[in-house]
Amino acid sequence: MVTGIVLTSVASVALVGGAALTIGNFASPRSDAGPLAAIIGVPLMIGSVLFAAPGIPLWVVGAGPAPKKEAPVLSVGAGSATLRWTF
């Protein structure tokens, strides 16, 4: 679950940063950055999808209840002993 949260958080930051660079570059006609901001911003936004794609399912699956671990049951009685294991 923690891995999913971290990946999704990194994806969110990359998406916002890439969008800010790209929009800032195209919104200002006299931008000094030129195409460099778009060259950096667009891959950041694409990379955010690569981080969010596995991050969201990891977060959702990790939030579910932990599976019960089945252990063998040892019963000892007068003159007998049994071992039962269910799976």
GROMACS elastic network, one bead per residue, 0.5 to 0.9 nm:
[ bonds ]
;  ai    aj funct       b0    kb
    1     4     6  0.51953   500
    1     5     6  0.63692   500
    1     6     6  0.87679   500
    1    55     6  0.88059   500
    1    58     6  0.58230   500
    1    60     6  0.72953   500
    1    61     6  0.71897   500
    1    63     6  0.60649   500
    2     5     6  0.50891   500
    2     6     6  0.61973   500
    2     7     6  0.86072   500
    2    58     6  0.83215   500
    2    59     6  0.70525   500
    2    62     6  0.78847   500
    3     6     6  0.51605   500
    3     7     6  0.60998   500
    3     8     6  0.85071   500
    3    55     6  0.69981   500
    3    58     6  0.69724   500
    3    59     6  0.72566   500
    3    62     6  0.89684   500
    4     7     6  0.51777   500
    4     8     6  0.60154   500
    4     9     6  0.84329   500
    4    52     6  0.82757   500
    4    54     6  0.72068   500
    4    56     6  0.58721   500
    4    57     6  0.71325   500
    4    60     6  0.79140   500
    4    62     6  0.78925   500
    5     8     6  0.52306   500
    5     9     6  0.60336   500
    5    10     6  0.85926   500
    5    55     6  0.65966   500
    5    56     6  0.75831   500
    5    58     6  0.79719   500
    5    59     6  0.57960   500
    6     9     6  0.50992   500
    6    10     6  0.61384   500
    6    11     6  0.85190   500
    6    55     6  0.74977   500
    7    10     6  0.51913   500
    7    11     6  0.61206   500
    7    12     6  0.86796   500
    7    48     6  0.89708   500
    7    51     6  0.54488   500
    7    52     6  0.61809   500
    7    53     6  0.88515   500
    7    54     6  0.76845   500
    7    56     6  0.79768   500
    7    58     6  0.89960   500
    7    59     6  0.89767   500
    8    12     6  0.62077   500
    8    13     6  0.87605   500
    8    48     6  0.83637   500
    8    51     6  0.64259   500
    8    53     6  0.83199   500
    8    54     6  0.83826   500
    8    55     6  0.50810   500
    8    56     6  0.62915   500
    8    59     6  0.82942   500
    9    12     6  0.50971   500
    9    13     6  0.63614   500
    9    14     6  0.86401   500
    9    51     6  0.88205   500
    9    52     6  0.82331   500
    9    55     6  0.86618   500
   10    13     6  0.52094   500
   10    14     6  0.61302   500
   10    15     6  0.85464   500
   10    48     6  0.73547   500
   10    51     6  0.71157   500
   10    52     6  0.81312   500
   11    14     6  0.50868   500
   11    15     6  0.60224   500
   11    16     6  0.86242   500
   11    44     6  0.88631   500
   11    45     6  0.82856   500
   11    47     6  0.74152   500
   11    49     6  0.66925   500
   11    50     6  0.78185   500
   11    51     6  0.52832   500
   11    52     6  0.54529   500
   11    55     6  0.85026   500
   12    15     6  0.51152   500
   12    16     6  0.62274   500
   12    17     6  0.85198   500
   12    48     6  0.67446   500
   12    51     6  0.89299   500
   12    52     6  0.79317   500
   13    16     6  0.52648   500
   13    17     6  0.60238   500
   13    18     6  0.84349   500
   13    48     6  0.79821   500
   14    17     6  0.50973   500
   14    18     6  0.58707   500
   14    19     6  0.83363   500
   14    41     6  0.87600   500
   14    44     6  0.55404   500
   14    45     6  0.61862   500
   14    46     6  0.88468   500
   14    47     6  0.73312   500
   14    48     6  0.54246   500
   15    18     6  0.52142   500
   15    19     6  0.59860   500
   15    20     6  0.84530   500
   15    41     6  0.86012   500
   15    44     6  0.64317   500
   15    46     6  0.79905   500
   15    47     6  0.80786   500
   15    48     6  0.54767   500
   15    49     6  0.81344   500
   16    19     6  0.51501   500
   16    20     6  0.60188   500
   16    21     6  0.86121   500
   16    44     6  0.88989   500
   16    45     6  0.78533   500
   17    20     6  0.51225   500
   17    21     6  0.62254   500
   17    22     6  0.86207   500
   17    41     6  0.71112   500
   17    44     6  0.73533   500
   17    45     6  0.79381   500
   18    21     6  0.51984   500
   18    22     6  0.61129   500
   18    23     6  0.84660   500
   18    37     6  0.86206   500
   18    38     6  0.81931   500
   18    40     6  0.71659   500
   18    42     6  0.60064   500
   18    43     6  0.74803   500
   18    45     6  0.51724   500
   18    46     6  0.87286   500
   18    48     6  0.87787   500
   19    22     6  0.51409   500
   19    23     6  0.58243   500
   19    24     6  0.80768   500
   19    41     6  0.63076   500
   19    42     6  0.75435   500
   19    44     6  0.82461   500
   19    45     6  0.67852   500
   20    23     6  0.53342   500
   20    24     6  0.56937   500
   20    25     6  0.82926   500
   20    41     6  0.75927   500
   21    24     6  0.52181   500
   21    25     6  0.60880   500
   21    26     6  0.87906   500
   21    37     6  0.54585   500
   21    38     6  0.65793   500
   21    40     6  0.75694   500
   21    41     6  0.52292   500
   21    42     6  0.84199   500
   22    25     6  0.52105   500
   22    26     6  0.64101   500
   22    27     6  0.85088   500
   22    37     6  0.59948   500
   22    39     6  0.83222   500
   22    40     6  0.80801   500
   22    41     6  0.51956   500
   22    42     6  0.67539   500
   23    26     6  0.52626   500
   23    27     6  0.57098   500
   23    28     6  0.84750   500
   23    38     6  0.83450   500
   23    41     6  0.87782   500
   24    27     6  0.52132   500
   24    28     6  0.63086   500
   24    31     6  0.81899   500
   24    37     6  0.81527   500
   25    28     6  0.58819   500
   25    29     6  0.77908   500
   25    30     6  0.88459   500
   25    31     6  0.61143   500
   25    32     6  0.85335   500
   25    33     6  0.69291   500
   25    34     6  0.69621   500
   25    35     6  0.75193   500
   25    36     6  0.86328   500
   25    37     6  0.60474   500
   25    38     6  0.67382   500
   26    29     6  0.66296   500
   26    31     6  0.79330   500
   26    34     6  0.88910   500
   26    35     6  0.89755   500
   26    38     6  0.82805   500
   27    30     6  0.89829   500
   27    31     6  0.84054   500
   28    31     6  0.53471   500
   30    33     6  0.89619   500
   30    34     6  0.86125   500
   31    34     6  0.60548   500
   33    36     6  0.57820   500
   33    37     6  0.59248   500
   33    38     6  0.88618   500
   34    37     6  0.66278   500
   34    38     6  0.79932   500
   35    38     6  0.52704   500
   35    39     6  0.61089   500
   35    40     6  0.87247   500
   36    40     6  0.62601   500
   36    41     6  0.84250   500
   37    40     6  0.52363   500
   37    41     6  0.57803   500
   37    42     6  0.84460   500
   38    42     6  0.57428   500
   38    43     6  0.84327   500
   39    42     6  0.60478   500
   39    43     6  0.69841   500
   40    43     6  0.59072   500
   40    44     6  0.64601   500
   41    44     6  0.51203   500
   41    45     6  0.63952   500
   41    46     6  0.88068   500
   42    45     6  0.51649   500
   42    46     6  0.62896   500
   42    47     6  0.85367   500
   43    47     6  0.58462   500
   43    48     6  0.84075   500
   44    48     6  0.61348   500
   44    49     6  0.89272   500
   45    48     6  0.50652   500
   45    49     6  0.68454   500
   46    49     6  0.54152   500
   46    50     6  0.67859   500
   47    51     6  0.64157   500
   47    52     6  0.86707   500
   48    51     6  0.51421   500
   48    52     6  0.60711   500
   48    53     6  0.84908   500
   49    52     6  0.50309   500
   49    53     6  0.58268   500
   49    54     6  0.89799   500
   50    53     6  0.54965   500
   50    54     6  0.73760   500
   50    55     6  0.87901   500
   51    54     6  0.62824   500
   51    55     6  0.61043   500
   51    56     6  0.88261   500
   52    56     6  0.58543   500
   52    57     6  0.87011   500
   53    56     6  0.62003   500
   53    57     6  0.74086   500
   54    57     6  0.57738   500
   54    58     6  0.62381   500
   54    59     6  0.87067   500
   55    58     6  0.51927   500
   55    59     6  0.61101   500
   55    60     6  0.87021   500
   56    59     6  0.51022   500
   56    60     6  0.62204   500
   56    61     6  0.86314   500
   57    60     6  0.50546   500
   57    61     6  0.59315   500
   57    62     6  0.81685   500
   58    61     6  0.53187   500
   58    62     6  0.57644   500
   58    63     6  0.84195   500
   59    62     6  0.52154   500
   59    63     6  0.61999   500
   60    63     6  0.52954   500
   60    64     6  0.70132   500
   61    64     6  0.55960   500
   61    65     6  0.88166   500
   62    65     6  0.79347   500
   62    66     6  0.83696   500
   63    66     6  0.86489   500
   64    67     6  0.89410   500
   65    68     6  0.89083   500
   66    69     6  0.88517   500
   70    85     6  0.76845   500
   70    86     6  0.67859   500
   70    87     6  0.66120   500
   71    84     6  0.88968   500
   71    85     6  0.66444   500
   71    86     6  0.77005   500
   71    87     6  0.87497   500
   72    83     6  0.67229   500
   72    84     6  0.56561   500
   72    86     6  0.71833   500
   73    82     6  0.80631   500
   73    83     6  0.56984   500
   73    84     6  0.51263   500
   73    85     6  0.62607   500
   73    86     6  0.87527   500
   74    81     6  0.72459   500
   74    82     6  0.58184   500
   74    84     6  0.65037   500
   74    85     6  0.88197   500
   75    80     6  0.83645   500
   75    81     6  0.56510   500
   75    82     6  0.51855   500
   75    83     6  0.63990   500
   75    84     6  0.81829   500
   76    79     6  0.81218   500
   76    80     6  0.60900   500
   76    82     6  0.64755   500
   76    83     6  0.87349   500
   77    80     6  0.51454   500
   77    81     6  0.59481   500
   77    82     6  0.84359   500
   78    81     6  0.81362   500
